[in-house]
Amino acid sequence: MKDVLKLFSGRKVFITGHTGFKGSWLAFLLNEAGADVMGFALKPSPPLNHFELLGLDKKIKHIVGDIRDANLLSSKLKEFKPEFVFHLAAQALVRPSYDDPLDTFSTNVMGSANLLEAVRRSDSVRSLVYITSDKCYENVEWIWGYRENDRLGGIDPYSASKAAAEILFSSYARSFLDVKSGLGAATTRAGNVIGGGDWAVDRIIPDCIRAMSSGQPIRIRNPMATRPWQHVLEPLTGYLMLAAHLYDDPKSWGGAWNFGPSSTDVRTVHDVAKIIVDYFGKGKIEVVESTNQVHEARLLQLNCDKSHQLLGWHPRWNSEQTLRETAAWYKEMLSGGDVESITRSQIRKFFPELI
């Protein structure tokens, strides 16, 4: 990984969604690697967010903008002239997609179209990594993992929007991007990502932390639902490895790529909550019935053989260590620890070759 990160040193990298959970980790990691980073995203969400706690607005070029604003997005990318683009901006939650489906579709589909159009018109971009979600697959809740060529689709608006974003990418790639000789582009799909700095509502880890901090019970709706939990640095490693390959050999690494943990290393929602409670030594779990009966998948796994065999990507931490390190991040932060130091320390623990 040291050699991969060296590639980004001194190079211009454009990230959409850099104020979000995954985006802030990626921006911080690339800044640590010496990249010249410009981020384009909405304002970070109050009251707590990883982006502001890291002080990233003072470390990188921070642009506040909506990817649905095609003119602003295009002008900033053209002005910056990046070689690498990582597209993470999205409405990223299932349940809010039921509350405002049009916002979800306009952001995840038309916003993504604006990004692809800006890249199409760029003369500088050589590597595009376009991040969607494991929920882009038509989930029939079978027990084996979905492969990159399995059917796309989705019942809930969020999943459907991610499937649509994949179809959109495929059209742009075959119609426009593949004919640009110096440009490599690929799409990535990752399982449920956890880690320090996620404060989103309706996600199991932040919900646990908020409940315990306020002395309230942790209320979970689907205790036996399973997810491919992985630390945020796992898929980010895959994205960076893929970006490097696209840069070096643009036409051999396109298409779709899955990044997720082993199918033998999944945990239920109840397992996750219990591990967090045990680590903190406090908290109570309550199973409640949802008052808003909307469809939520109970089983979802990815087959990552392609990434393992061709890209050489493999998870570094199992689910137990992932949950332990995630709990440790929050516990240290809530005890007054410096978020930049905590995050940097976890990066070095994840990548011992950087020390």
Stockholm file with secondary structure:
# STOCKHOLM 1.0

chainA/1-355         MKDVLKLFSGRKVFITGHTGFKGSWLAFLLNEAGADVMGFALKPSPPLNHFELLGLDKKIKHIVGDIRDANLLSSKLKEFKPEFVFHLAAQALVRPSYDDPLDTFSTNVMGSANLLEAVRRSDSVRSLVYITSDKCYENVEWIWGYRENDRLGGIDPYSASKAAAEILFSSYARSFLDVKSGLGAATTRAGNVIGGGDWAVDRIIPDCIRAMSSGQPIRIRNPMATRPWQHVLEPLTGYLMLAAHLYDDPKSWGGAWNFGPSSTDVRTVHDVAKIIVDYFGKGKIEVVESTNQVHEARLLQLNCDKSHQLLGWHPRWNSEQTLRETAAWYKEMLSGGDVESITRSQIRKFFPELI
#=GR chainA/1-355 SS CHHHHHHHTTCEEEEETTTSHHHHHHHHHHHHTTCEEEEEECCCCSSCCHHHHHTGGGTSEEEECCTTCHHHHHHHHHHHCCSEEEECCSCCCHHHHHHCHHHHHIIIIIHHHHHHHHHHTCSSCCEEEEECCGGGBCCCCCSSCBCTTSCBCCSSHHHHHHHHHHHHHHHHHHHTGGGCTTCEEEEEEECCEECTTCCCTTCHHHHHHHHHHTTCCEEESCTTCEECCEETHHHHHHHHHHHHHHHHSTTTSCEEEEECCCTTSCEEHHHHHHHHHHHHTCCCEEECCCSSCCCCCSCCCBCCHHIIIIICCCCSSCHHHHHHHHHHHHHHHHTTCCHHHHHHHHHHHHCGGGC
#=GC SS_cons         CHHHHHHHTTCEEEEETTTSHHHHHHHHHHHHTTCEEEEEECCCCSSCCHHHHHTGGGTSEEEECCTTCHHHHHHHHHHHCCSEEEECCSCCCHHHHHHCHHHHHIIIIIHHHHHHHHHHTCSSCCEEEEECCGGGBCCCCCSSCBCTTSCBCCSSHHHHHHHHHHHHHHHHHHHTGGGCTTCEEEEEEECCEECTTCCCTTCHHHHHHHHHHTTCCEEESCTTCEECCEETHHHHHHHHHHHHHHHHSTTTSCEEEEECCCTTSCEEHHHHHHHHHHHHTCCCEEECCCSSCCCCCSCCCBCCHHIIIIICCCCSSCHHHHHHHHHHHHHHHHTTCCHHHHHHHHHHHHCGGGC
//
